[in-house]
Structure formats: C-alpha cells, structure tokens
C-alpha cells in the first residue's frame, strides 16, 4: 500500500464512508437524513406554537371561571341564573372549553418532550 491508503484495495468499502458506499448504490441515504431533520424542526416549531397558544388560553380560561363569590365570568352573564339553576349554560360551556384546552396543553407537553429528547 502506498501513502494515504491508496493501493490495490483502494475501492474496498472499508476505505469509504458509509454515506459514500450507500450513495454509490443510488439509495440516497444522505438526502433522507436532511429531510428528516427539517421535518422534525418544523414539527417542533408547530407543536411549540400550539403549546404556547394553549398555555395562554388555559390561563385566560381559568381566570374566567367563577370562584366561591363569583369571578370574572360574572361580567359575561355567568351569574344571571346562578341562584335558580346552580350553574348556567355559559359556565358549563366554559368548563368544557377549559377541559379541551387543558388536554391539548398536556398532549403538546408530552409531544414536545419526545421531540426535544
């Protein structure tokens, strides 16, 4: 063998990188790796944006709920039928929306944890 590893067996696969060997077969290994990194990055940004929106929405929705003596939801008609029905339709819908946003927040938390791990 001459200097630099050139010699009789210079084309042997052990003298080439794995990417060169796979690329010479026409499989396109390197390009798919770049695409996977780009898709992962875009997915992380999308899930991160959804996570931030759900976090701030959850804060706002929780603040809208009425406590023992009423709350911010009283401004939007939450206390109109509170004495007669116990809980109004507006309060029930607010609770349902809050649960959906809370589940979305929990799901995006798990997905971000998996994407960034």
N, CA, C and O of each residue as an XYZ file, in Angstrom:
468
protein
N       0.840     -1.181      0.000
C       0.000      0.000      0.000
C       0.882      1.239      0.000
O       1.925      1.300      0.650
N       0.424      2.201     -0.742
C       1.171      3.438     -0.818
C       0.727      4.394      0.272
O      -0.113      4.045      1.102
N       1.272      5.578      0.277
C       0.887      6.577      1.278
C      -0.559      7.025      1.072
O      -1.021      7.146     -0.063
N      -1.259      7.266      2.158
C      -2.630      7.761      2.101
C      -3.658      6.673      1.905
O      -4.823      6.971      1.643
N      -3.260      5.414      2.026
C      -4.216      4.324      1.925
C      -4.559      3.956      0.495
O      -5.458      3.145      0.279
N      -3.882      4.517     -0.479
C      -4.154      4.155     -1.859
C      -3.311      2.954     -2.206
O      -2.148      2.861     -1.815
N      -3.885      2.064     -2.920
C      -3.167      0.865     -3.289
C      -4.079     -0.080     -4.020
O      -5.002      0.333     -4.723
N      -3.812     -1.347     -3.846
C      -4.535     -2.381     -4.565
C      -6.005     -2.419     -4.168
O      -6.853     -2.689     -5.019
N      -6.337     -2.158     -2.907
C      -7.711     -2.258     -2.404
C      -8.315     -0.890     -2.061
O      -9.062     -0.779     -1.088
N      -8.010      0.133     -2.827
C      -8.488      1.482     -2.526
C     -10.004      1.595     -2.656
O     -10.621      2.426     -1.988
N     -10.616      0.762     -3.515
C     -12.066      0.832     -3.702
C     -12.825     -0.076     -2.746
O     -14.048     -0.181     -2.841
N     -12.138     -0.723     -1.844
C     -12.818     -1.597     -0.887
C     -13.708     -0.756      0.036
O     -13.308      0.340      0.430
N     -14.930     -1.253      0.398
C     -15.870     -0.460      1.194
C     -15.334      0.028      2.531
O     -15.830      1.029      3.048
N     -14.362     -0.626      3.098
C     -13.853     -0.179      4.391
C     -13.058      1.116      4.268
O     -12.828      1.800      5.266
N     -12.637      1.455      3.051
C     -11.889      2.687      2.850
C     -12.801      3.856      2.495
O     -12.327      4.979      2.323
N     -14.101      3.605      2.384
C     -15.061      4.663      2.103
C     -15.975      4.835      3.311
O     -16.139      3.926      4.124
N     -16.557      6.009      3.408
C     -17.519      6.209      4.481
C     -18.811      5.483      4.139
O     -19.041      5.114      2.987
N     -19.638      5.285      5.130
C     -20.913      4.593      4.903
C     -21.789      5.397      3.955
O     -22.463      4.821      3.101
N     -21.789      6.721      4.093
C     -22.584      7.569      3.202
C     -22.144      7.451      1.753
O     -22.979      7.448      0.849
N     -20.810      7.351      1.519
C     -20.315      7.185      0.154
C     -20.708      5.836     -0.403
O     -21.080      5.729     -1.572
N     -20.628      4.801      0.422
C     -20.972      3.455     -0.031
C     -22.456      3.351     -0.359
O     -22.819      2.768     -1.381
N     -23.304      3.896      0.474
C     -24.740      3.837      0.234
C     -25.104      4.749     -0.935
O     -25.965      4.405     -1.745
N     -24.457      5.904     -1.025
C     -24.721      6.828     -2.134
C     -24.334      6.232     -3.473
O     -24.992      6.500     -4.478
N     -23.268      5.419     -3.509
C     -22.860      4.788     -4.759
C     -23.864      3.728     -5.202
O     -23.898      3.357     -6.375
N     -24.678      3.240     -4.270
C     -25.723      2.273     -4.628
C     -26.971      2.962     -5.155
O     -27.868      2.300     -5.678
N     -27.043      4.289     -5.024
C     -28.179      5.043     -5.531
C     -29.366      5.084     -4.590
O     -30.483      5.353     -5.031
N     -29.160      4.823     -3.300
C     -30.264      4.796     -2.347
C     -30.620      6.196     -1.874
O     -31.789      6.442     -1.577
N     -29.701      7.103     -1.790
C     -29.990      8.466     -1.357
C     -30.122      8.577      0.153
O     -31.036      9.237      0.647
N     -29.238      7.953      0.875
C     -29.273      7.925      2.338
C     -29.083      9.311      2.934
O     -29.765      9.669      3.894
N     -28.168     10.091      2.380
C     -27.846     11.393      2.965
C     -28.989     12.388      2.816
O     -29.242     13.174      3.729
N     -29.685     12.369      1.682
C     -30.774     13.316      1.472
C     -31.944     13.046      2.404
O     -32.564     13.985      2.903
N     -32.257     11.774      2.647
C     -33.377     11.475      3.538
C     -33.063     11.894      4.963
O     -33.978     12.252      5.705
N     -31.819     11.862      5.364
C     -31.434     12.325      6.687
C     -31.635     13.822      6.837
O     -32.043     14.297      7.897
N     -31.349     14.569      5.770
C     -31.566     16.017      5.804
C     -33.050     16.331      5.895
O     -33.452     17.223      6.643
N     -33.877     15.597      5.133
C     -35.317     15.820      5.159
C     -35.903     15.501      6.522
O     -36.786     16.214      7.000
N     -35.428     14.446      7.149
C     -35.938     14.074      8.468
C     -35.602     15.148      9.498
O     -36.415     15.420     10.382
N     -34.449     15.751      9.406
C     -34.082     16.820     10.322
C     -34.929     18.062     10.122
O     -35.306     18.731     11.084
N     -35.226     18.367      8.864
C     -36.050     19.528      8.560
C     -37.479     19.314      9.023
O     -38.087     20.213      9.604
N     -38.013     18.138      8.771
C     -39.384     17.829      9.193
C     -39.492     17.870     10.712
O     -40.472     18.384     11.251
N     -38.503     17.337     11.398
C     -38.504     17.360     12.857
C     -38.454     18.768     13.408
O     -39.112     19.078     14.401
N     -37.668     19.626     12.762
C     -37.557     21.005     13.207
C     -38.869     21.759     12.992
O     -39.313     22.508     13.863
N     -39.479     21.557     11.834
C     -40.754     22.225     11.532
C     -41.843     21.722     12.480
O     -42.644     22.508     12.985
N     -41.868     20.424     12.715
C     -42.860     19.846     13.625
C     -42.678     20.386     15.041
O     -43.659     20.645     15.738
N     -41.439     20.555     15.462
C     -41.175     21.108     16.781
C     -41.687     22.537     16.887
O     -42.255     22.914     17.912
N     -41.494     23.336     15.843
C     -41.984     24.718     15.870
C     -43.511     24.771     15.880
O     -44.102     25.588     16.585
N     -44.147     23.897     15.097
C     -45.616     23.890     15.050
C     -46.188     23.488     16.400
O     -47.091     24.145     16.918
N     -45.658     22.404     16.972
C     -46.150     21.944     18.270
C     -45.830     22.967     19.358
O     -46.626     23.165     20.275
N     -44.675     23.616     19.262
C     -44.317     24.653     20.234
C     -45.259     25.841     20.178
O     -45.648     26.382     21.213
N     -45.626     26.251     18.964
C     -46.577     27.360     18.825
C     -47.943     26.974     19.380
O     -48.580     27.772     20.067
N     -48.397     25.755     19.086
C     -49.671     25.283     19.632
C     -49.618     25.195     21.151
O     -50.611     25.457     21.830
N     -48.471     24.829     21.675
C     -48.285     24.740     23.122
C     -48.403     26.119     23.776
O     -49.048     26.266     24.815
N     -47.780     27.122     23.166
C     -47.861     28.480     23.719
C     -49.283     29.028     23.660
O     -49.754     29.654     24.609
N     -49.963     28.791     22.540
C     -51.347     29.262     22.409
C     -52.233     28.597     23.450
O     -53.055     29.257     24.086
N     -52.066     27.285     23.624
C     -52.899     26.587     24.605
C     -52.543     26.999     26.030
O     -53.419     27.026     26.893
N     -51.288     27.318     26.294
C     -50.889     27.745     27.642
C     -51.537     29.073     28.012
O     -52.095     29.217     29.099
N     -51.461     30.043     27.102
C     -52.060     31.344     27.393
C     -53.587     31.267     27.407
O     -54.238     31.957     28.191
N     -54.152     30.435     26.546
C     -55.609     30.246     26.555
C     -56.068     29.615     27.859
O     -57.100     29.991     28.413
N     -55.300     28.660     28.339
C     -55.653     27.990     29.588
C     -55.615     28.972     30.765
O     -56.475     28.927     31.646
N     -54.629     29.845     30.773
C     -54.554     30.857     31.829
C     -55.782     31.759     31.789
O     -56.397     32.024     32.821
N     -56.135     32.229     30.601
C     -57.305     33.087     30.461
C     -58.598     32.393     30.833
O     -59.455     32.984     31.490
N     -58.749     31.136     30.416
C     -59.976     30.410     30.717
C     -60.130     30.129     32.206
O     -61.236     30.208     32.742
N     -59.040     29.805     32.869
C     -59.109     29.544     34.308
C     -59.477     30.828     35.052
O     -60.222     30.789     36.032
N     -58.960     31.952     34.590
C     -59.301     33.217     35.240
C     -60.764     33.605     35.006
O     -61.338     34.343     35.806
N     -61.363     33.123     33.936
C     -62.764     33.433     33.669
C     -63.730     32.665     34.567
O     -64.867     33.094     34.762
N     -63.290     31.541     35.112
C     -64.172     30.742     35.970
C     -64.525     31.497     37.246
O     -63.739     32.286     37.771
N     -65.739     31.224     37.726
C     -66.163     31.888     38.957
C     -65.717     31.064     40.155
O     -65.723     29.833     40.126
N     -65.339     31.759     41.183
C     -64.946     31.095     42.414
C     -66.128     30.998     43.353
O     -67.265     30.844     42.908
N     -65.873     31.086     44.650
C     -66.959     30.993     45.632
C     -67.902     32.182     45.547
O     -69.118     32.012     45.629
N     -67.371     33.358     45.388
C     -68.199     34.552     45.394
C     -68.387     35.159     44.026
O     -68.725     36.339     43.930
N     -68.184     34.408     42.967
C     -68.268     34.957     41.622
C     -66.874     35.213     41.103
O     -65.897     35.051     41.834
N     -66.775     35.600     39.887
C     -65.467     35.851     39.297
C     -65.587     36.726     38.082
O     -66.562     37.459     37.914
N     -64.590     36.644     37.240
C     -64.581     37.449     36.037
C     -65.705     37.007     35.103
O     -66.180     37.805     34.295
N     -66.138     35.749     35.201
C     -67.216     35.269     34.335
C     -68.540     35.975     34.624
O     -69.451     35.917     33.799
N     -68.670     36.635     35.766
C     -69.885     37.395     36.074
C     -70.087     38.549     35.094
O     -71.217     38.965     34.838
N     -69.001     39.052     34.557
C     -69.112     40.151     33.599
C     -69.783     39.706     32.310
O     -70.373     40.524     31.605
N     -69.701     38.426     31.998
C     -70.236     37.918     30.740
C     -71.543     37.165     30.942
O     -71.902     36.345     30.098
N     -72.249     37.407     32.003
C     -73.543     36.783     32.228
C     -73.481     35.472     32.967
O     -74.423     34.682     32.904
N     -72.417     35.228     33.651
C     -72.273     33.966     34.372
C     -73.132     33.881     35.617
O     -73.413     32.778     36.087
N     -73.559     35.009     36.170
C     -74.311     34.976     37.422
C     -75.795     35.251     37.230
O     -76.515     35.409     38.216
N     -76.271     35.313     35.998
C     -77.658     35.650     35.739
C     -78.596     34.603     36.328
O     -79.567     34.949     37.000
N     -78.314     33.335     36.081
C     -79.192     32.297     36.601
C     -78.535     31.451     37.655
O     -78.938     30.308     37.866
N     -77.545     31.975     38.318
C     -76.776     31.189     39.276
C     -77.614     30.806     40.488
O     -77.401     29.742     41.069
N     -78.550     31.641     40.877
C     -79.353     31.311     42.046
C     -80.426     30.282     41.715
O     -80.789     29.482     42.577
N     -80.941     30.282     40.493
C     -82.026     29.379     40.132
C     -81.510     28.005     39.707
O     -82.032     26.986     40.160
N     -80.494     27.961     38.844
C     -80.064     26.690     38.271
C     -78.794     26.151     38.914
O     -78.454     24.990     38.689
N     -78.112     26.909     39.668
C     -76.870     26.451     40.286
C     -75.667     26.696     39.390
O     -74.661     27.249     39.835
N     -75.762     26.289     38.134
C     -74.690     26.506     37.170
C     -75.314     26.804     35.820
O     -76.179     26.058     35.360
N     -74.896     27.863     35.193
C     -75.517     28.278     33.946
C     -74.911     27.552     32.763
O     -73.896     26.865     32.888
N     -75.543     27.713     31.621
C     -75.047     27.109     30.388
C     -73.692     27.695     30.017
O     -72.807     26.989     29.533
N     -73.541     28.993     30.249
C     -72.260     29.649     29.941
C     -71.131     29.050     30.781
O     -70.027     28.830     30.283
N     -71.416     28.791     32.054
C     -70.392     28.209     32.936
C     -70.058     26.774     32.524
O     -68.900     26.361     32.586
N     -71.071     26.019     32.105
C     -70.823     24.640     31.647
C     -69.984     24.629     30.375
O     -69.055     23.833     30.238
N     -70.324     25.530     29.437
C     -69.545     25.603     28.207
C     -68.121     26.073     28.477
O     -67.181     25.590     27.845
N     -67.955     26.990     29.390
C     -66.628     27.451     29.774
C     -65.808     26.304     30.374
O     -64.609     26.190     30.117
N     -66.451     25.471     31.159
C     -65.765     24.318     31.744
C     -65.361     23.321     30.666
O     -64.265     22.762     30.716
N     -66.231     23.096     29.702
C     -65.912     22.153     28.625
C     -64.748     22.655     27.781
O     -63.847     21.891     27.435
N     -64.772     23.935     27.454
C     -63.683     24.509     26.657
C     -62.374     24.446     27.428
O     -61.322     24.169     26.852
N     -62.437     24.702     28.721
C     -61.231     24.647     29.552
C     -60.644     23.243     29.585
O     -59.425     23.080     29.548
N     -61.496     22.234     29.654
C     -61.014     20.848     29.660
C     -60.341     20.508     28.334
O     -59.295     19.860     28.322
N     -60.926     20.934     27.223
C     -60.334     20.654     25.914
C     -58.973     21.337     25.783
O     -58.022     20.733     25.288
N     -58.878     22.571     26.218
C     -57.602     23.295     26.132
C     -56.571     22.677     27.081
O     -55.385     22.622     26.755
N     -57.013     22.217     28.246
C     -56.088     21.574     29.190
C     -55.552     20.261     28.627
O     -54.371     19.955     28.793
N     -56.399     19.488     27.968
C     -55.954     18.231     27.348
C     -54.982     18.537     26.208
O     -53.982     17.838     26.042
N     -55.269     19.578     25.421
C     -54.361     19.989     24.351
C     -53.010     20.407     24.913
O     -51.966     20.063     24.358
N     -53.031     21.143     26.008
C     -51.788     21.569     26.652
C     -50.990     20.354     27.138
O     -49.777     20.292     26.940
N     -51.657     19.399     27.766
C     -50.962     18.199     28.233
C     -50.388     17.383     27.091
O     -49.268     16.882     27.183
N     -51.155     17.246     26.005
C     -50.686     16.492     24.844
C     -49.474     17.159     24.207
O     -48.497     16.483     23.881
N     -49.525     18.477     24.025
C     -48.385     19.164     23.417
C     -47.161     19.132     24.330
O     -46.028     19.138     23.847
N     -47.380     19.098     25.638
C     -46.254     18.971     26.566
C     -45.540     17.637     26.357
O     -44.311     17.585     26.305
N     -46.317     16.563     26.237
C     -45.724     15.239     26.017
C     -45.023     15.160     24.668
O     -43.922     14.616     24.575
N     -45.646     15.696     23.621
C     -45.050     15.636     22.286
C     -43.756     16.449     22.236
O     -42.768     16.002     21.652
N     -43.754     17.632     22.840
C     -42.518     18.420     22.877
C     -41.423     17.710     23.660
O     -40.251     17.764     23.290
N     -41.810     17.047     24.740
C     -40.818     16.289     25.499
C     -40.192     15.190     24.677
O     -38.992     14.942     24.785
N     -40.990     14.523     23.853
C     -40.465     13.457     22.994
C     -39.648     14.021     21.835
O     -38.625     13.445     21.465
N     -40.083     15.135     21.260
C     -39.354     15.720     20.141
C     -38.005     16.296     20.551
O     -37.038     16.224     19.792
N     -37.942     16.859     21.731
C     -36.715     17.516     22.170
C     -35.782     16.603     22.952
O     -34.688     17.015     23.338
N     -36.202     15.379     23.187
C     -35.355     14.433     23.936
C     -34.241     13.868     23.075
O     -33.442     13.060     23.550
